[in-house]
């Protein structure tokens, strides 16, 4: 798994100077993802569907980095409305129930677009494989 930057081609990456994900040794760090596809917020008013979409975008970056959902060790969910924690948690459980990463969920005052209800972050880890050299 080579070190490097992964882009999703999203408009904010170039504008704000960040990568969708960064691979650093055995770590894959995925930037915050929302349910924005093609510049449009998806599933307006539906925190459950927005969470599924946001994690789908994040997991796409995880896979581009050469890791899988099973390698995810930490997630974070930023939820605008406290009433949406259960919906976001349900989506998280459906995606990561067998993986069981460490997870932090916090309520935030708002996101970049008022239609965004949830933003997620993902971290994956895969130990670097070592050769069978006997020195």
N, C-alpha and C positions, 0 to 999 in steps of 0.2 A: 504494500500500500504506500505509494509515494506521497511525500509531503506536497501540499499545494493548495490552491484556491479553486473552488467549484462555483460556477455561476449558473443561475437558473434563467438568465436572460431578462430578468425583471427590470423595469425602468428605474427603480430606486437604487439598485446596486451601483450603477455608474454615477448617478446623480449624487449619492451620498457617500460613495467610496467604501463599499464593503462587499464581501463575498457571501453568497448563500451559505457556503460551508467552508471550513478550513480543516485540512488534514495536517495534523502535527504529530508525527510518530504514530503511536497506536491510537491516538485520539481523533475523533471526528466531531467538530463543534459546528452545529447548525444554527445560523442566525434566526431571529424571530420570524415566524411564518404566520400569516393570516389567511383567510379564505379569499384571497385576491387572485384571480386567474385572468390573464390577458388584460390587466389593468382595471378589472371590474370586480367589486365585492360580490361574492356568491352567497346565496342562502340568507339574504337580509332578514333579520328578525329571528333566525333559527340557530341558537348557540350550538346545539348538537351537530347539525350538518356543517356549520362553520369549523367546529373542532375537527371533525373527520377530514374535511378538505385541507385544513392547515397542517394536520399531521401527515396527510398524503404528500403534500409538497415537501415537508421536512424529510420524510422517509425516501422520497425520490433522491434527495441530495445525499442521504446516508448510503443509498445503493450506488450512486455515482462515485462515491468515495471508496467503494469496494467492501463495504460492510453491509449488514442486514439488520432487520428489525430485532433479531435475537441478540445483536451486539449493543443495543441501546441500554445505557446504564443510568441515564438521568433524563427526566423531562421536566419542563416548567410550563405552567398554564397561567396566563394573565387574563383574567375574566373581568369584564366591565361591570356586570350586574351580579350581585350576590345570588340572586334567584336562579342564575344560570350555572352555578357550580355543579349541580347534580347532572345537568345535561352534558356539560363538558366532561365530568368524571365518568359518565356512562360511555361516552365515545372513547375516552382514554382506556377504560377497562376492556372494551371490545377490541381495541388495537393491541394493547400491551398486557392483557390479563395473564398470559402464560409467561411473558418475559419478566414482568414485575420490576421495572426500573425504579430507582428512587424518583420521587415526584414531589414537586412543590407547586402549590396553587395559591395565587394571590389575587385579591381584588385590586383593580387599578381605577383611577379616575376616568380614564378614557384612552382611546387609541388614535392613530393618525386620522382615521375616517370614522365618523360617528356611527356608520353602519357596521363597523367591525366590532364584534362582541367578544372575540377570543383571539389571543396571539399565543403561539407555542414555541418552545425551544427544545431541541433534542441534542443529547451528547451520546456518542457511541464510542466503544472501546474494543479494540481487538489487539491482543499482544502481538508484537512483531515476531514473526517466525524466525528462528535461528537455524542456521545450517547444522549439520551433524559433524562439524569439524572437531577433531579431538587434538587440541594443542596442549 
